[in-house]
Amino acid sequence: MNIKEAAKITGLSNDTIRYYERIGIIMPIPRQENGLRDFTERSIIQLKFAKTMRSAGMGVESLREYVSMIFENDDSTIVARKALLTEQAELMQEKIDEMQQAHDYLIYKVENYEGHMRDAEKNL
């Protein structure tokens, strides 16, 4: 499949796909005789994985480090891979907690708007 189809399937832009390939977040995409990328199912899986990890807040450098260990296919990196994932999960949980607190505060404001919120806004 071509890059346009891969972009549609993954929800990533053509530029992002090219960037991920260039910096090694995904393996090099096989090329057709005319030089155009020919995305395989494996390419799509790698792109979806990268998108998920980026959505989870993983930085490009951490993601690149992680996938380079995967591509090496060396069991000696399993501990390091798990550590990267664990660290990211902890960072994500912190963000979830912060967002939950902000959400709870907004709900409190809505539920108490007619009471103290209306008066508090006068002082802003």
Residue frames as a rotation matrix with the C-alpha (Angstrom) as fourth column:
MET 1
0.580 0.814 0.000 0.00
0.814 -0.580 0.000 0.00
0.000 0.000 -1.000 0.00
ASN 2
-0.084 -0.614 0.785 1.16
0.540 -0.690 -0.482 3.56
0.837 0.383 0.390 -0.55
ILE 3
-0.885 -0.386 -0.260 1.79
0.422 -0.427 -0.800 6.30
0.198 -0.818 0.540 2.01
LYS 4
-0.606 0.736 0.300 -1.63
-0.646 -0.676 0.355 7.90
0.464 0.021 0.886 1.48
GLU 5
0.309 0.726 -0.615 -3.35
-0.179 0.679 0.712 4.63
0.934 -0.110 0.340 2.38
ALA 6
-0.260 -0.492 -0.831 -1.02
0.745 0.446 -0.497 4.09
0.615 -0.748 0.251 5.35
ALA 7
-0.965 -0.075 0.253 -1.78
-0.062 -0.867 -0.495 7.60
0.256 -0.493 0.832 6.59
LYS 8
-0.173 0.982 0.080 -5.51
-0.701 -0.180 0.690 6.99
0.692 0.064 0.719 6.33
ILE 9
0.320 0.266 -0.910 -5.30
0.238 0.906 0.349 3.67
0.917 -0.328 0.226 8.20
THR 10
-0.282 -0.585 -0.761 -3.06
0.866 0.186 -0.464 4.98
0.413 -0.789 0.454 10.99
GLY 11
0.792 0.595 -0.137 -4.37
0.602 -0.724 0.335 8.52
0.101 -0.348 -0.932 11.33
LEU 12
0.089 -0.844 -0.529 -0.84
0.486 -0.427 0.763 9.88
-0.870 -0.325 0.372 10.94
SER 13
0.743 0.106 -0.661 0.18
-0.424 -0.689 -0.588 12.48
-0.518 0.717 -0.467 8.40
ASN 14
0.882 -0.468 0.056 2.44
0.302 0.471 -0.829 11.62
0.361 0.748 0.556 5.48
ASP 15
0.287 -0.806 0.518 5.10
-0.477 -0.589 -0.652 13.89
0.831 -0.060 -0.553 6.98
THR 16
0.341 -0.116 0.933 4.93
-0.915 0.185 0.358 12.14
-0.215 -0.976 -0.043 10.36
ILE 17
0.934 0.026 0.357 5.26
0.030 0.988 -0.150 8.75
-0.357 0.151 0.922 8.70
ARG 18
0.657 -0.739 0.146 8.30
0.198 -0.019 -0.980 9.88
0.727 0.673 0.134 6.73
TYR 19
0.198 -0.556 0.807 9.78
-0.798 -0.570 -0.196 11.42
0.569 -0.606 -0.556 9.90
TYR 20
0.617 0.086 0.782 9.27
-0.644 0.627 0.439 8.24
-0.453 -0.775 0.442 11.94
GLU 21
0.928 -0.317 0.195 11.00
0.372 0.785 -0.495 6.25
0.004 0.532 0.847 9.22
ARG 22
0.510 -0.765 0.394 13.86
-0.064 -0.490 -0.869 8.74
0.858 0.418 -0.299 8.88
ILE 23
0.036 -0.518 0.855 14.67
-0.905 -0.380 -0.193 8.79
0.425 -0.766 -0.482 12.61
GLY 24
-0.699 -0.439 -0.565 14.26
-0.297 0.896 -0.329 5.04
0.651 -0.062 -0.757 13.11
ILE 25
-0.482 0.610 0.629 11.00
-0.777 0.035 -0.629 4.85
-0.405 -0.792 0.457 15.05
ILE 26
0.740 0.586 0.329 9.79
-0.333 0.745 -0.578 2.41
-0.584 0.318 0.747 12.42
MET 27
-0.089 -0.764 0.639 11.85
0.407 0.557 0.724 0.06
-0.909 0.325 0.262 10.29
PRO 28
-0.737 -0.211 -0.642 12.69
-0.444 -0.565 0.695 1.22
-0.509 0.798 0.323 6.76
ILE 29
0.350 0.931 0.104 9.68
-0.374 0.240 -0.896 0.85
-0.859 0.275 0.432 4.50
PRO 30
-0.285 -0.415 0.864 10.22
0.607 0.619 0.497 -1.49
-0.742 0.667 0.076 1.54
ARG 31
-0.247 0.122 -0.961 10.27
-0.545 -0.838 0.034 0.33
-0.801 0.532 0.273 -1.79
GLN 32
0.745 0.486 0.458 8.69
0.197 0.495 -0.846 -0.52
-0.638 0.720 0.272 -5.12
GLU 33
0.077 -0.732 0.677 10.82
0.967 0.220 0.127 -0.56
-0.242 0.645 0.725 -8.26
ASN 34
0.282 0.115 0.952 9.82
0.582 -0.810 -0.074 3.04
0.763 0.575 -0.295 -8.91
GLY 35
-0.698 -0.701 0.145 11.10
0.265 -0.441 -0.857 4.06
0.665 -0.560 0.494 -5.44
LEU 36
-0.038 0.762 0.647 7.71
-0.658 -0.506 0.557 4.61
0.752 -0.405 0.520 -3.83
ARG 37
-0.742 -0.169 0.649 7.17
-0.652 0.405 -0.640 3.23
-0.155 -0.898 -0.411 -0.35
ASP 38
-0.157 0.664 -0.731 5.25
-0.359 0.651 0.668 -0.04
0.920 0.368 0.136 -0.23
PHE 39
-0.368 0.050 0.929 3.80
-0.926 -0.110 -0.361 -0.35
0.084 -0.993 0.087 3.26
THR 40
-0.548 0.144 -0.824 3.32
0.026 0.988 0.155 -3.82
0.836 0.064 -0.545 4.66
GLU 41
0.593 0.773 -0.226 1.13
0.191 0.138 0.972 -4.99
0.782 -0.619 -0.066 7.52
ARG 42
0.170 -0.631 -0.756 4.24
0.981 0.180 0.070 -4.90
0.092 -0.754 0.650 9.72
SER 43
-0.767 -0.429 0.478 4.81
0.446 -0.891 -0.084 -1.25
0.462 0.148 0.874 8.78
ILE 44
-0.021 0.868 0.496 1.23
-0.172 -0.491 0.854 -0.41
0.985 -0.068 0.160 9.76
ILE 45
0.656 0.205 -0.727 1.58
0.591 0.460 0.663 -2.23
0.470 -0.864 0.181 13.09
GLN 46
-0.318 -0.868 -0.382 4.77
0.946 -0.262 -0.192 -0.27
0.067 -0.423 0.904 13.82
LEU 47
-0.707 0.107 0.699 3.09
0.107 -0.961 0.256 3.02
0.699 0.256 0.667 12.92
LYS 48
0.400 0.915 0.058 0.07
-0.028 -0.051 0.998 2.28
0.916 -0.400 0.005 15.11
PHE 49
0.406 -0.355 -0.842 2.39
0.886 0.379 0.268 1.34
0.224 -0.855 0.469 17.97
ALA 50
-0.685 -0.721 0.106 4.34
0.691 -0.689 -0.218 4.59
0.230 -0.076 0.970 17.57
LYS 51
-0.353 0.642 0.681 1.12
-0.117 -0.752 0.649 6.60
0.928 0.150 0.341 17.50
THR 52
0.648 0.618 -0.446 -0.12
0.312 0.319 0.895 4.91
0.695 -0.719 0.014 20.67
MET 53
0.075 -0.718 -0.692 3.15
0.996 0.088 0.016 5.50
0.049 -0.691 0.721 22.50
ARG 54
-0.814 -0.324 0.483 3.21
0.365 -0.931 -0.009 9.16
0.452 0.168 0.876 21.43
SER 55
0.061 0.926 0.373 -0.42
-0.126 -0.364 0.923 9.51
0.990 -0.103 0.094 22.57
ALA 56
0.653 0.099 -0.751 0.67
0.648 0.440 0.621 8.08
0.392 -0.892 0.224 25.91
GLY 57
0.971 -0.240 0.019 3.11
-0.226 -0.880 0.419 10.97
-0.083 -0.411 -0.908 26.14
MET 58
0.446 -0.863 0.236 6.30
0.614 0.487 0.621 9.13
-0.651 -0.132 0.748 25.30
GLY 59
0.420 -0.397 -0.816 8.87
-0.496 -0.854 0.160 11.50
-0.760 0.337 -0.556 23.85
VAL 60
0.855 -0.095 -0.510 10.41
-0.474 0.259 -0.842 10.88
0.212 0.961 0.177 20.45
GLU 61
-0.120 -0.992 -0.039 13.85
-0.846 0.123 -0.519 10.15
0.520 -0.029 -0.854 21.91
SER 62
-0.386 0.043 0.921 12.50
-0.715 0.617 -0.329 7.65
-0.583 -0.786 -0.208 24.45
LEU 63
0.689 0.703 0.179 10.41
-0.382 0.562 -0.733 5.99
-0.616 0.436 0.656 21.76
ARG 64
0.606 -0.548 -0.577 13.38
-0.638 0.099 -0.764 5.79
0.476 0.831 -0.289 19.45
GLU 65
-0.450 -0.783 0.429 15.48
-0.883 0.318 -0.345 4.25
0.134 -0.535 -0.834 22.22
TYR 66
-0.040 0.544 0.838 12.74
-0.573 0.675 -0.465 1.73
-0.819 -0.499 0.285 22.99
VAL 67
0.885 0.458 -0.085 12.15
-0.325 0.477 -0.816 0.61
-0.334 0.750 0.571 19.41
SER 68
0.228 -0.867 -0.442 15.87
-0.838 0.057 -0.543 0.36
0.496 0.494 -0.714 18.72
MET 69
-0.563 -0.382 0.733 16.03
-0.751 0.607 -0.260 -2.22
-0.346 -0.697 -0.628 21.51
ILE 70
0.397 0.774 0.493 13.08
-0.344 0.623 -0.702 -4.08
-0.851 0.109 0.514 19.98
PHE 71
0.830 -0.058 -0.554 14.65
-0.550 0.070 -0.832 -4.06
0.087 0.996 0.026 16.52
GLU 72
-0.240 -0.970 0.049 17.86
-0.951 0.225 -0.212 -5.51
0.195 -0.098 -0.976 17.99
ASN 73
0.632 0.605 -0.485 15.78
-0.475 0.796 0.374 -8.49
0.612 -0.006 0.790 19.13
ASP 74
-0.439 -0.845 -0.307 18.17
-0.041 0.360 -0.932 -9.01
0.898 -0.396 -0.193 22.05
ASP 75
0.467 0.698 -0.543 16.68
0.465 0.328 0.822 -10.45
0.752 -0.637 -0.171 25.22
SER 76
-0.348 -0.666 -0.660 19.37
0.926 -0.135 -0.353 -8.70
0.146 -0.734 0.664 27.26
THR 77
-0.914 0.029 0.404 17.43
-0.005 -0.998 0.059 -5.42
0.405 0.051 0.913 26.72
ILE 78
-0.109 0.957 -0.268 14.17
0.549 0.283 0.787 -6.69
0.829 -0.061 -0.556 28.21
VAL 79
-0.032 0.060 -0.998 14.86
0.978 -0.203 -0.043 -5.14
-0.205 -0.977 -0.052 31.62
ALA 80
-0.851 -0.338 -0.401 15.66
0.259 -0.936 0.239 -1.77
-0.456 0.100 0.884 30.02
ARG 81
-0.744 0.642 0.183 12.56
0.095 -0.170 0.981 -1.96
0.661 0.747 0.066 27.80
LYS 82
0.092 0.806 -0.584 10.33
0.820 0.272 0.503 -2.70
0.565 -0.525 -0.636 30.75
ALA 83
-0.335 -0.297 -0.894 11.92
0.813 -0.572 -0.114 0.15
-0.477 -0.765 0.432 32.69
LEU 84
-1.000 -0.015 0.020 11.16
0.024 -0.817 0.575 2.61
0.008 0.576 0.818 29.87
LEU 85
-0.378 0.925 -0.038 7.56
0.217 0.129 0.968 1.44
0.900 0.357 -0.250 29.69
THR 86
0.067 0.357 -0.932 7.16
0.977 0.164 0.134 1.54
0.201 -0.919 -0.338 33.46
GLU 87
-0.708 -0.402 -0.581 8.57
0.522 -0.852 -0.045 5.06
-0.477 -0.335 0.813 33.63
GLN 88
-0.902 0.404 0.150 6.19
-0.118 -0.567 0.815 6.18
0.414 0.718 0.559 30.90
ALA 89
-0.099 0.904 -0.417 3.23
0.556 0.398 0.729 4.56
0.825 -0.160 -0.542 32.64
GLU 90
-0.138 -0.025 -0.990 4.12
0.965 -0.229 -0.128 6.39
-0.224 -0.973 0.056 35.86
LEU 91
-0.936 -0.219 -0.274 4.40
0.150 -0.956 0.252 9.73
-0.318 0.195 0.928 34.06
MET 92
-0.656 0.752 0.066 1.10
0.012 -0.077 0.997 9.10
0.755 0.654 0.042 32.35
GLN 93
0.002 0.661 -0.751 -0.57
0.882 0.353 0.313 8.27
0.472 -0.662 -0.582 35.66
GLU 94
-0.561 -0.265 -0.785 0.67
0.654 -0.723 -0.223 11.57
-0.509 -0.638 0.578 37.10
LYS 95
-0.976 0.213 -0.053 -0.91
-0.196 -0.736 0.648 13.41
0.099 0.643 0.760 34.18
ILE 96
-0.330 0.897 -0.296 -4.15
0.358 0.409 0.840 11.45
0.874 0.171 -0.455 34.58
ASP 97
-0.135 0.230 -0.964 -4.23
0.991 0.020 -0.134 12.35
-0.012 -0.973 -0.231 38.28
GLU 98
-0.838 -0.221 -0.498 -3.65
0.245 -0.969 0.018 16.05
-0.487 -0.107 0.867 37.48
MET 99
-0.820 0.572 -0.019 -6.41
-0.228 -0.296 0.928 16.00
0.525 0.765 0.373 34.89
GLN 100
-0.185 0.769 -0.611 -8.75
0.702 0.539 0.466 14.20
0.688 -0.343 -0.640 37.28
GLN 101
-0.406 -0.026 -0.914 -8.15
0.808 -0.478 -0.345 16.88
-0.428 -0.878 0.215 39.91
ALA 102
-0.956 0.048 -0.290 -8.83
-0.166 -0.901 0.400 19.62
-0.242 0.430 0.870 37.36
HIS 103
-0.592 0.782 -0.195 -11.97
0.068 0.290 0.955 17.79
0.803 0.552 -0.225 36.22
ASP 104
-0.173 0.505 -0.846 -13.21
0.947 0.322 -0.001 17.39
0.271 -0.801 -0.534 39.79
TYR 105
-0.676 -0.155 -0.721 -12.61
0.447 -0.863 -0.234 21.10
-0.586 -0.481 0.652 40.40
LEU 106
-0.930 0.354 -0.105 -14.57
-0.296 -0.547 0.783 22.08
0.220 0.759 0.613 37.30
ILE 107
-0.317 0.844 -0.433 -17.48
0.450 0.536 0.714 19.84
0.835 0.031 -0.550 38.30
TYR 108
-0.318 0.139 -0.938 -17.41
0.926 -0.168 -0.339 21.40
-0.204 -0.976 -0.075 41.77
LYS 109
-0.904 -0.069 -0.422 -17.56
0.015 -0.992 0.129 24.87
-0.427 0.110 0.897 40.21
VAL 110
-0.727 0.678 -0.109 -20.49
-0.171 -0.025 0.985 23.91
0.665 0.735 0.134 37.99
GLU 111
-0.169 0.688 -0.706 -22.40
0.723 0.574 0.385 22.33
0.670 -0.445 -0.594 40.87
ASN 112
-0.011 0.093 -0.996 -21.81
0.913 -0.405 -0.048 25.34
-0.408 -0.910 -0.081 43.11
TYR 113
-0.619 -0.322 0.717 -22.03
0.690 -0.659 0.300 28.07
0.375 0.680 0.629 40.50
GLU 114
0.196 0.806 0.558 -25.18
0.301 -0.591 0.749 29.72
0.933 0.021 -0.358 41.76
GLY 115
0.793 0.061 -0.607 -23.84
0.609 -0.033 0.792 29.73
0.029 -0.998 -0.064 45.30
HIS 116
0.476 -0.667 -0.574 -20.34
0.256 -0.519 0.815 30.97
-0.842 -0.535 -0.076 45.90
MET 117
-0.262 -0.664 0.701 -18.98
0.884 0.126 0.451 30.91
-0.388 0.737 0.553 42.30
ARG 118
0.409 0.481 0.776 -21.13
0.759 -0.651 0.003 33.82
0.506 0.588 -0.631 41.13
ASP 119
0.991 -0.053 -0.125 -19.88
0.043 -0.753 0.657 35.93
-0.129 -0.656 -0.744 44.06
ALA 120
0.278 -0.958 0.075 -16.26
0.413 0.190 0.891 34.80
-0.867 -0.217 0.448 43.57
GLU 121
-0.018 -0.260 0.965 -16.31
1.000 -0.008 0.016 35.83
0.003 0.966 0.260 39.92
LYS 122
0.875 0.394 0.281 -17.20
0.388 -0.918 0.080 39.38
0.290 0.039 -0.956 40.90
ASN 123
0.754 -0.635 -0.169 -13.79
-0.142 -0.408 0.902 39.64
-0.642 -0.656 -0.398 42.58
LEU 124
0.234 -0.688 0.686 -11.84
0.830 0.510 0.228 38.58
-0.507 0.516 0.691 39.46
